[in-house]
Amino acid sequence: MFAITCSFERLPDGRFHLFADENWRLKARKRLFLDGPFVAVWEQLLALGKLPHESQRSVMKQMSPDARARLIATIAAFRRGGLLEFEADNEPPSAALARPRLIKLHLELTHRCNFRCAACYLGARLQRAGADDSDEGTTEQWLQMIRDATELGCSFATVTGGEPFVRRDILAILEALSDNGIISEINTNGSPITREIAGRLSTLLISGVSVSLYGYDESSAQQYSGNAPGYLAAMKAIHYLAEARVPVNVKYFTTRDNAHGFEGVKRELGPLGLNWRGSATPSTPTSSTDSNVAAS
């Protein structure tokens, strides 16, 4: 699962002083002070990090979906800060050097999508949601890849498309990742996610579901994504995910024509307790910004 990879010390006043060593993700050594409720969080991670990885998985499976979701989101945040790393198992260095190590999977499950976004990176490869899927990997092929990745030590995966939730077997694939101790992050336009799906996701090892919004109402969404009903469906999905305590991130893709609607979306999602990062900035009609909002 994970291991603490930073140096740290407890200060006389009870705070923790953390030192994230320079690595491939961080170009300079970072220092971080933890106080208040974060002290208890770090103590929990320290205790969990000392356990064998099977024991870590066992502890997390016994947690309530709410507590597990918060813990996974916290682990993912500390990982981004260079304080810990996902690992497959606790094995001696000699064993780790004896075989290749797969750090992360990027599962592009499909090129099908129910949207037709103006700046989709798939370009001519984009296919409609109901298109023939015979050129995609079968369920068993994806499950075998997950088993193989687990053997190579993989512990983290990005799941994307197209729109991954147009696949009928998407939950089986996500469950296989979770069952093998692989934490996943999911990129989606959100529109296919129902309350039932959100409930299923709450039981899995998911660090975050990133839902993309392509406008501030049905009309602006239609202009960018070609799917007017998709806007309301995506907003419902964000609520379902938040209610199920699934860590959710919201990306607002801004253009010159929809940037003014960002504040309205921000107000509408405010009651969900989302933490906001920055604000939308206008861009050309065919470009997009990065994420502006994330769940706590």
N, C-alpha and C positions, 0 to 999 in steps of 0.2 A: 504493500500500500504506500506508505510514506516513511521518510526518515528525516530527522532534523539535520540540516546541513550548515547551519550558521553557528558562530560563537556567541555566547551570551553570559551575562552575569546578573545576579540579583543585587540591587543596591540597598544600602541600609534603610532607605525610606520605603522599601517594599516594591519599588518599580523594577522592571527588567530592562537591561541595556543589551540590545541585540546588534551583532555585527554580521552583515551579509557579505561574504567574501566575493571578490570580483570573479565573474565567470562568463560563460558565453552569452548570458542574457544581460548581465550588468557590467558596464564598462568601468565602473569605479565602485570601491567598497562603500556600502551604505550602512549608516547607523540609524537605529530606531529605538525610541524609548516607549515602553508600554506601561501604562498606569491605569488606575480605576478598574473597570470590568475586564479590560484586556489582560490584566495580570492573571485572573482566573482562567481565561481562555488559553493563555500560553501554558499555564500549569497543566491544563487538561491535555493539550497537544504533547507536552513533554512526557506525560505519563503514558499516553497512547503510543507515542513514538518509540518507547522502550519495549513495547510488546512485539512478539513475532507477528508477522503480517497476517497469518491465519487468525490469530487472536484479535488483531485490529478489525478484521472483517467481521468476526463474531460479535465483537462489542457493538459495531455500527449496525449490524442486522437486528440487534436487540433494542436499539433506540426507537423512539417514536419517529414517524416520518418527518414531523416538524423539527425535532432535535437533530436528526440525521442530515436534513437539508441544510440547517444552519452550520453544522460542523463541516460538511463538504464544501460549502461556500467559503468558510473561513480557511480551510486547508488550501483551496484554490487561490485565495487572496494572498496568503503567506508564500505560496509557491511563486506567484508573480513577483513578489518582493525578494525572491532569492533566499528565503529563510528555510525552506524545506524542499524536498524533491519526492516525486512519486517513484516507488521502487516495486519490483515484482515480488521479491522475497528477501529474507535475511540470509545471505550466504556469504561465506568467507571470500575475501578478495581474490584468492587463487582460483576459486570456482567461477567467480564472475569474469575473470580474464580468460577462462578456458572456452567461453562461447560468446558469440556476438550478442549485443544488447540492442533491442529495439525500444527506443524511448517513447515514441508516440505513433499512433495510427491517424491517418486522415482518410476517412471513409466517404468518398463521393458516390453515394449509393445510386443516384439516378440523374439523368439530364432532363427528366420530365418535370413540369411545373404547371400550376394552375394560374400563374401570373405571366405577363410578358413585359418585364421591366425594361425601360428605355436603355439602361446601361448594364444589362446583365452580362457578366463576364463570359457566359457560355456562348454568346453570339449565335452563329448559325447552328451550333450543336443543341440549342434549346429545343425541347419537344413539348407538345401539349400534354396535359396530365393523362389523357386517355389514349395516348399514343402506344404503339406496340412496344412492349418491354422485353422482347426476346433477346435483345443485345445486352441486357443488364445481367449482372451476376445473380444467380439463383439464391434462394434463402440458404440452402445447404453450403453453397460456395462461400457466402459471407460468414456463416457460422464456422466453417472450417478455417477460414482466414483468422477469425478471432481466436480459435483454439491454437493455431500456429503462432500468432502474435503473443499469446499468453506464455507459450513455451519459451519465447525469445525474451521474456521479461517485460513486455509492454504493460503499462499501467494507466495510460491516458489516451483518449481518442477524441478527435473532432468528427462529428457526424454532420454531413451536409449534402447538397444536391447541386442542381435542381432543388426541388422541394422534397426533403426526405419523407415527409408524412403522406405523400401520395402513394408510397409503397405500402401494400397491404400487410407486409411482414415487418414493418418498422419496429413495432413493439417487441417482436421476437428477437430482432437484432440487438435492440437496446438492452433487453433482458439478458441476452447472452453476454454482452459486454460486462454488465453488472455482476452476473453470476461468476465471471472469471476474474473479478476484482479489478476491472478496468473502469476508471472514472471517465465519463463522457461529457463533452460540451456539444450542444446542438444548435445549428443555424437553421432558421425556419422563417417563413413569412407568417406563421402562426395560424392562418385561416383554417387548416384542417383539424386543429386541436380542440377537442370537446372537453367537457367537464370530466367525463369518464377517462379520457386519455390522460388528462392532467393528474387524476388520481393514481393511475398506473405509474406515471413517471415519478410520483412522490415516493414510491417504494424502491427506486433504483439509485445507483451511485451516479448522480448527475451533478456536475459542478455549476452548470448554468444552461438555460435555454435562451438563446439570443433571438428575439422576435424583431423583425424589420418592419417599420412603418414607412410607407411611401407617400404620405400626405397627411392632412389633418381632417379630411372628411371623404365621403364617397367620391365626390367630383374630382378632387385633387389626386386621390389615389387612382382613379380611372385614368387620369392624364398621364401618370407615370408608369403604373403597373398594368394597365389594361384590364383591371378587375375591380370594379366599383364595390361590389358586396364584400370583397376581401378585406376592406378597411374595418367594417363593423365586426367581421368574423375574427380579425386579428385582435381587436380591442377586447372582445369577449375572451379570447384565448389568454390574453395577459391577465385578465381578472381570474380566470380559472386557475392558472398557474400560481398566482399569488395566493389565492384561497387555499390551494393544496400545499402551500409552502415549498413549492419548487423554486429554486433560485432562478430568477428571471432577469434578463437584460433587455432593454429596448433600444433599438437603433432607429433614429429618425433621419432618413435620407433627405437632405435638403436640396432644393433647386431655387433658382431665382423666383419661381412662381409659387413655391409653397413655404418658403422660410418664415413668412409672417405668421403662419399657423402653428409654429412650434410652441409658443407660450400657451395656446389653448389646449394642446395635447398635454402639456406639462401640468396644467391645472386639472384636467380630467383624470389623469393618472395619479395625481397627488394623494388622494385618500388611500391608495394602496401602500403608502409608506415607502415609496421609492426614493432613493438618493440620487440627486441630479449631478452630473458632471458636465460643467460648461453649459453652453447654449448653442443653438443652431447658428450657422454662419452661411450666408448665401453663396451659391456656387453657380456654375453654368448649368443650363437645363439638362445636360447629360452626365454630370458628375455628382458624386455624393460625399457626405462627410462620414466620419466614424461615429461610434456610439456616443450618445449624449446623456443617456439615463441608464441607471442600473439599480437593481433591487438590493436592498440591504440583506 
